[in-house]
Amino acid sequence: MCAVETGGVGVMQAVPEALMAEVRDRYGVVAEHAEAIGGGTASKLWRLDSVPSVVVRLSQYYGLPEQQWSCRVAAEFACKVPEVIAPLVAGDGAAVFLWQGRPITVWPFVTGAPLDRQKPVERRRAARLLARLHASARVFPSLGEGVPPEVEDSEAERLFPDCELDQWLRWWAGHNGDEPVGWMHRDFFPGNVLCRDGRIVGVVDWDEVEWGPLINELAWSVWEFGKSPAGDALDLDHAQEFLTEYQQAGGPVRPSTALIPLIRARLRSGIAFWRRVHAADPAEDQAMATAFETLRHVRQDLTVVPGM
């Protein structure tokens, strides 16, 4: 886990002294001060002035077992992909501990800023990085194969009825057996990809790791790195560019007509989740709802990569 070095990220609770002491005792990290930095809605982050500097992260929505597993996956990826930063391991060999009922992890601090999807160079580098992550995702002997999570999307289906999409998803569940599978970051988007001087220096926030068809992550990344500035439509040129870079970098997933419906399914699931936890941003919520409807009519062929 890296952290974005920013100033004025809003008001955030100061790190409790008891938590600072726990981190010192477990990890040997000595610090005098802590600065609250951006963590979004899913976590709280504090940067400690230790040498070297570290980030203490409190997860809001995931329990101890999930955090233990996500740290294991991140550590494995870090051995294969240098942009991935492994979590610190405490003296007892654990990378996670509970503090007041919430999982705490500690990560090296890396200076960087969220990737700018409007900068073509950074966007293309993200596509190539995803290709390397996917190429590495299937060779972790210590983890073995996982079990794809069971998806229960009844709430999303109720909020955004779409019989055609529901029918396609049921069909897809029984016909995606030829898709490459592996471990996924699953939240690979500009806010979790840190850049410095135009180069990617860190991939953060591994909370959502899961095993499954890698096309699910490719589809969502095409959306996240190819959507319009307002977030309510897909820039098809940017989407095609992302896919081309991914393929040329050796990404194992072939472009497919499944990409658009998978994006739409993830959009409505995301809307339902953030509404359920009462953390939906009104503007983003509306943009995602608009995109869900707009993409219903997109028939763009994203299955062929030029020159491949």
GICOR-V577848 format. One record per helix or strand. SS is the DSSP state (H for helix, E for strand). FROM is the first residue (numbers start at 1). TO is the last residue. Records with the same first field share a line. If there is no record, write none. Layout:
SS: FROM-TO  FROM-TO
This chain:
H: 17-27  64-80  120-136  154-159  163-173  190-192  215-226  236-248  258-276  282-297
E: 34-37  43-48  54-59  84-84  87-87  97-99  102-108  113-114  181-184  193-196  199-203  210-213  227-227  234-234
